[in-house]
Amino acid sequence: MNFLFYPILFTLIFVFQSRPAEAYLDPGSGSFLFQIIVGGVLSAMFAIKLYFRKIKSFFSKKNSPEKNEEPKKNN
Amino acid sequence: MKSQKKIISSFRDPSGFLFYRENQLLRQINKSYKDNYDFFISSGLYEKLKNENLIISHKELADEKGLDEEVYKVLAPEIIAFISYPYEWSFSQLKDAALLTLKIQKIAMDYGLSLKDASAYNIQFHHGHPILIDSLSFEKNALNSPWVAYKQFCQHFLAPLALMKYKDLRLNQMLKIFIDGLPLDLASALVPAKSKFNLAILTHLHLHAKSQKHYAKKSLDGKNKKISKQALYALIDKLETAIKSLKIKRQETEWEKYYSFTNYSESAFADKKETVSNYIKKIKPNSVWDLGANTGIFSRLASNQNIFTISSDIDMLAVDKNYQIVKNEKEKNILPLFFDLFNPSPDLGWANQERDSLIKRGPAELIMAMALIHHLAISNNLPFENVADFFSQLGENLIIEFVPKDDSQVQKLLASREDIFNNYNQENFENAFKKYFSLIDKHQLKDSCRVLYLMSKK
């Protein structure tokens, strides 16, 4: 997923700079909000990964159906 | 008097605290933590973590009334043989402690709970592996907001591990200065720029530090404080990837080849092992601290007799290698630790009472100091009497090896400096130690100029 490196970086920079400046906050707030941003990006990456996996499995099913029909082994 | 004493280091968490009653360690759970504790038990999380040896087990004491009216329940936790601190752990020990924390967080999330702290001091080494010792670390209803322990996790684990990996293994010593972990802005400034090519380090250390700075003087009011469970899980998962990606190169330690080029013949080495083993059997100690243990060859003479043994060294790589042996061999009685005897771990933290000094965590029933005296006396200019005094504070009994001046290892130490050690001889050594110890046995090693002593504290 390294191709997402720059999109993530730019998103983070954009998000940080677009926050309006307000009053006081405790020192943990930076860590708190950072997780919402990073968590959002990671969650999106995960969704994209699943999406690509679905497409991939759709085509691999079409092209090689025998692969999915291997008999299940008990051990 | 220890009949009833609150342990000050547990002041941070209002959910409860540790105390001693009649020398038994107990944990009071306060009423304020009742709902979380009940759910921790009823959800099955405690059972799951206990069965997988991830958390220390405890017994609920129905008759114990606790120390104050805040009491909900009192627990008697299983006892850890020796409380060690992250600044005494090698790279792999800190890494395993970090991975344990994340593993527990992942499991807890499946049970609808979350770790409310991620302090490295909540992890201890027990029977050869890391284990969580704080049963009050879990909270419910926390899975749709960011992980409250994220910052602490990065400070206690990620930052020191990144510094150790990218800069120098000895930088875990910075944890002695920063009691709540390394500030991320400092760690971010100290690790080399190449660490930014590690996407996980870039995110959780560098950008995280920037975010802290950016939001330091801003309010959270009106901002979205929710995070989906999937996002939270992804975050923990990526943190795990980050920690796993940190690996150190397998280098040769300073002492690794020590035994192959010291002046030990095979018979001298065998004689030394046999003598030490017999001395241990004679004392039958419950605890052994092997000082200057290298990778633990002599420590294992004790631990293999089912004696809890600390195998300490000043060489971080030797400690790490020793720990790898413990892991590979699934050894339960040996704990490799980094001890700098020239500057042993002091009392640290609030009122100097949060983390105990090395001396306070003793005494051991037996101290072993093999091939160590010349390093203390010559490399650190310590008079024999100071060494004897210190050892008598650390332990009840002592196995010590005297290395005379004409030994090649001593000559090596003297090669680069003026010999100002006219008092460094066997007679002065014996006289100094006699002030603090009674001699039980003395053994001239075969094919060697070195002498082993077994002594007992006066």
Contacts between the chains, C-beta under 8 A, distances in Angstrom:
chain1	res1	chain2	res2	distance
A	2	B	199	6.9
A	5	B	199	6.0
A	8	B	203	7.8
A	9	B	202	7.9
A	12	B	207	5.8
A	16	B	210	7.2
A	16	B	211	6.7
A	16	B	214	5.3
A	19	B	214	7.4
A	19	B	215	7.6
A	19	B	218	6.8
A	21	B	217	7.7
A	21	B	218	5.8
A	22	B	218	4.9
A	22	B	219	3.9
A	22	B	221	6.8
A	22	B	222	8.0
A	23	B	217	7.7
A	23	B	218	7.4
A	23	B	219	4.7
A	24	B	217	6.6
A	24	B	219	6.4
A	25	B	215	6.2
A	25	B	216	7.0
A	25	B	217	6.6
A	25	B	218	5.2
A	25	B	219	5.2
A	25	B	220	5.8
A	27	B	212	6.8
A	27	B	216	6.4
A	28	B	148	7.7
A	28	B	151	5.5
A	29	B	215	4.8
A	29	B	216	7.7
A	29	B	218	7.0
A	29	B	219	8.0
A	29	B	220	5.2
A	30	B	208	7.7
A	30	B	211	4.4
A	30	B	212	3.3
A	30	B	213	6.8
A	30	B	214	6.3
A	30	B	215	3.8
A	30	B	216	6.2
A	31	B	146	7.7
A	31	B	150	5.4
A	31	B	151	3.6
A	31	B	154	7.5
A	31	B	208	6.6
A	31	B	211	7.1
A	31	B	212	6.1
A	32	B	146	5.0
A	32	B	148	8.0
A	32	B	150	7.8
A	32	B	151	8.0
A	32	B	220	6.9
A	32	B	225	7.3
A	33	B	146	7.7
A	33	B	211	6.8
A	33	B	215	5.8
A	33	B	220	7.2
A	33	B	223	6.5
A	34	B	150	8.0
A	34	B	207	7.2
A	34	B	208	5.5
A	34	B	211	3.9
A	34	B	212	7.6
A	34	B	215	7.9
A	35	B	146	3.8
A	35	B	147	6.3
A	35	B	150	5.6
A	35	B	227	6.2
A	35	B	232	7.7
A	35	B	235	5.9
A	36	B	146	6.0
A	36	B	224	6.3
A	36	B	225	7.4
A	36	B	226	7.5
A	36	B	227	5.2
A	36	B	231	7.8
A	37	B	211	7.8
A	38	B	203	6.1
A	38	B	204	8.0
A	38	B	207	7.9
A	38	B	235	6.2
A	38	B	238	7.9
A	39	B	146	7.2
A	39	B	227	4.8
A	39	B	228	7.3
A	39	B	231	3.3
A	39	B	232	6.0
A	39	B	234	6.4
A	39	B	235	4.8
A	40	B	227	7.7
A	40	B	231	5.9
A	42	B	231	6.3
A	42	B	234	3.8
A	42	B	235	6.0
A	42	B	237	7.9
A	42	B	238	5.7
A	43	B	228	6.2
A	43	B	230	5.3
A	43	B	231	3.9
A	43	B	234	5.3
A	45	B	234	7.7
A	46	B	230	6.9
A	46	B	234	5.3
